[in-house]
Structure formats: C-alpha cells, structure tokens
Amino acid sequence: MKGAPLAITGLGAVTPLGANVRALHDTLSDNLCAIAPREVVIEGVERFTFGAAACAGFDERQLRGPSGVALDRGAALALTA
C-alpha cells in the first residue's frame, strides 16, 4: 500500500526527566532520577507513600486537538512529543 510521503521534521520528548529532548539529554547526562516519594491520602485508608515519576510542569489544558477539542492527558503528551 502506497500512501503520501512522510517527513520527520524534528524530535520530541515529554518525560518525567524533561519536557523536551534537550532537557531529557541533560538530565540523563547528569545521572539524575525523576522518581520521588508521593504520599497518597484516601479517606478511610491509612496514608502511604510510593515512588513515582510525574511529568511536572506539563499542563495538557493548554493544548487542543486539530478540531479544537480539549485533549486528555495521554493524547496531549503524545502530540507534544
């Protein structure tokens, strides 16, 4: 099946280690870790802490899909990268 030509115009990354390729490279080069303790508080359950790596500073509410519809976090991360 032959389709339209495809052009790769750049690189992208949105990760807990950096919100773009340069930040990701720098964080990896500095041997840093994005995993940090997160405390969970649920009513009726004892508090607990676990290690998690969040994409801090990424706000999917600022993005819209091609049709102008708001995106869920997963779609926004994928389109940003």
N, C-alpha and C positions, 0 to 999 in steps of 0.2 A: 504494500500500500504506500503510495507516494503522496506526501502532503506538502504543505507550504514550507519554504525554507525556515530554518530555525537559527536564531542568532543569540549567543550568550554575550550579554553586554557588561557583565560585572560579577562580582562575588558578594555574597551577603551572609550574615550570621546574626542570630539573636539567641544568645545562650546566657546561662547564669554567669558565665565567665566574661561576657562582654556583649554589648548591643550592636557591634559591627565587627568586621574582620580584623581591623587594626587592634581594637580593644581585646578581642579574643587572643590574637597573637601575642600581644604584650603580657596578658595575664598568664598565658601558658609559659611564655619565656621566663617570667618571674617566678614560676613554680608555685603559684597561688592556688587556693582551693575556694570554691564557691559554696561549699557545704557549711551551713551554720545551724546552730540549735534553734529550733522553733518550738514554742510552747503552745499546746493545744488546750483550750478550756471549753469543755462541753458540760452544760448543766446536768447534774446527776452522775457525772463520771469524774473520777479522780484526774487531776491535771497530769499531763505527761509531756515529755519533751522528746523530739526526734530530730535527726539531721535532715535538712532539706536544702535544695539549691533553687532559689527563685530567680526569675528574670526581673530583678529590681530595676525600677526606672522605666519599664516598658508599660505604656498605657494604651491598650487597644481601643479605648473610647475615642481616641483621636483619629482613628482610621475608618475609612468607608470602602466598601467593595466597589467594583466598576459601576454597579447600578445605583450607588449612593446609599445602599442599605448598610446598617451597622453590622460589624463582623463579630463573631465570637472570638475568644482569646486565641484558640488554636489556629483559626483561619488568618487572623491578624498577624500572628507570629510567622506563619508560613509565607504570607505575601510580603512581609517586611524583609525577611531573609532573602 
